[in-house]
Amino acid sequence: MELRIRGKLIHWRGPSPFHFVAIPAAQGAKIKARARELTYGWGVIPVRGTIGSTAFTTSLFPRDG
């Protein structure tokens, strides 16, 4: 599955800081429809992402269903 996401980068400054972009509802619905086949457990979905020429790996974590 391949999606393009545009959104504001959010810096969460909790005890273990990180950055994230909220997924828009339309793309979220597509992910949710395929979540069972994409997850490796606990609803977490592995992701290979790219911003500009920088590639990285991360995960999607479910929130509020």
Residue frames relative to the residue before (quaternion, step in Angstrom):
aa qw qx qy qz dx dy dz
M 1.0000 0.0000 0.0000 0.0000 0.00 0.00 0.00
E 0.0451 -0.7932 0.6072 0.0067 3.55 -0.92 0.91
L 0.0080 0.7902 -0.6108 0.0482 3.56 -0.89 1.02
R 0.2505 -0.7098 0.6299 0.1913 3.53 -1.24 0.52
I 0.1045 -0.7962 0.5959 0.0085 3.52 -0.79 1.09
R 0.0505 -0.7583 0.6488 0.0386 3.55 -1.01 0.85
G 0.2944 0.7505 -0.5541 0.2075 3.52 -0.91 0.88
K 0.6282 -0.5285 0.4201 0.3868 3.49 -1.34 0.15
L 0.4108 -0.6877 0.5461 0.2452 3.57 -0.96 0.92
I 0.1449 -0.7992 0.5819 0.0419 3.55 -0.75 1.10
H 0.2065 -0.7627 0.6023 0.1135 3.58 -0.86 0.99
W 0.1502 -0.7775 0.6079 0.0587 3.54 -0.58 1.20
R 0.2147 -0.8339 0.5033 0.0724 3.57 -0.54 1.18
G 0.2218 0.8162 -0.5079 0.1635 3.59 1.11 0.56
P 0.7688 -0.3453 0.2461 0.4787 3.56 -1.24 -0.22
S 0.7470 0.1716 -0.1295 0.6291 3.56 1.26 -0.41
P 0.2059 -0.8531 0.4626 0.1258 3.61 0.31 1.26
F 0.0860 0.7712 -0.6291 0.0465 3.54 -1.22 0.62
H 0.3924 -0.6824 0.5626 0.2528 3.55 -1.38 0.13
F 0.0578 0.7962 -0.6020 0.0199 3.56 -1.15 0.57
V 0.2394 -0.7056 0.6408 0.1848 3.51 -1.40 0.24
A 0.4001 -0.7021 0.5326 0.2517 3.57 -0.81 0.98
I 0.3905 -0.7173 0.5287 0.2312 3.56 -0.97 0.86
P 0.4743 -0.6782 0.4795 0.2920 3.61 -0.81 0.96
A 0.6755 -0.5469 0.3250 0.3729 3.58 -1.14 0.71
A 0.6550 0.5259 -0.3340 0.4276 3.63 0.86 -0.85
Q 0.6892 0.4401 -0.2778 0.5041 3.60 0.91 -0.87
G 0.6057 0.5624 -0.3470 0.4432 3.58 1.07 -0.70
A 0.6419 0.5198 -0.3212 0.4632 3.58 1.00 -0.78
K 0.6352 0.5196 -0.3259 0.4693 3.60 1.03 -0.76
I 0.6566 0.4980 -0.3056 0.4769 3.57 0.97 -0.85
K 0.6561 0.5243 -0.3122 0.4441 3.57 0.89 -0.93
A 0.6377 0.5435 -0.3242 0.4392 3.59 1.03 -0.78
R 0.7737 0.3116 -0.1678 0.5255 3.60 1.12 -0.60
A 0.3281 0.8042 -0.4591 0.1868 3.59 1.30 0.01
R 0.6487 0.5422 -0.3392 0.4125 3.63 0.87 -0.85
E 0.7190 0.4226 -0.2601 0.4866 3.60 0.99 -0.70
L 0.6909 0.4900 -0.2701 0.4578 3.60 1.22 -0.38
T 0.6425 0.5712 -0.3246 0.3944 3.60 1.09 -0.67
Y 0.2696 -0.7346 0.5926 0.1912 3.54 -1.24 0.49
G 0.7768 -0.2620 0.1302 0.5576 3.58 1.24 0.32
W 0.8398 0.1703 -0.1556 0.4915 3.55 -1.19 0.67
G 0.6241 -0.5641 0.3344 0.4249 3.60 1.20 0.36
V 0.4972 0.6551 -0.4228 0.3806 3.59 1.30 0.03
I 0.1442 -0.7925 0.5905 0.0496 3.59 -0.91 0.98
P 0.3835 -0.7243 0.5202 0.2402 3.61 -0.72 1.02
V 0.1248 -0.7999 0.5867 0.0222 3.56 -1.10 0.79
R 0.1429 -0.7019 0.6858 0.1290 3.51 -1.23 0.67
G 0.0354 -0.8332 0.5510 -0.0318 3.56 -0.53 1.17
T 0.1476 -0.7616 0.6239 0.0946 3.51 -1.32 0.35
I 0.0231 -0.7398 0.6723 0.0101 3.52 -1.05 0.90
G 0.8009 -0.0357 -0.0324 0.5968 3.55 -0.42 1.21
S 0.7622 -0.3032 0.2438 0.5174 3.59 -0.68 -1.06
T 0.5637 0.5948 -0.3808 0.4283 3.60 1.29 0.18
A 0.1406 -0.7808 0.6063 0.0538 3.57 -0.73 1.12
F 0.0145 0.7999 -0.5979 0.0502 3.57 -1.10 0.72
T 0.3029 -0.7055 0.5961 0.2349 3.55 -1.33 0.19
T 0.0765 0.7694 -0.6289 0.0814 3.53 -1.13 0.73
S 0.3681 -0.7096 0.5415 0.2604 3.59 -1.18 -0.38
L 0.3536 -0.6657 0.6065 0.2528 3.50 -1.33 0.45
F 0.1467 -0.7793 0.6059 0.0637 3.55 -0.94 0.92
P 0.4411 -0.7081 0.4748 0.2802 3.60 -0.77 0.93
R 0.0271 -0.7778 0.6278 0.0096 3.55 -1.13 0.68
D 0.8490 0.0269 -0.0476 0.5256 3.56 -0.90 0.91
G 0.7493 -0.3951 0.2086 0.4888 3.58 0.93 0.91
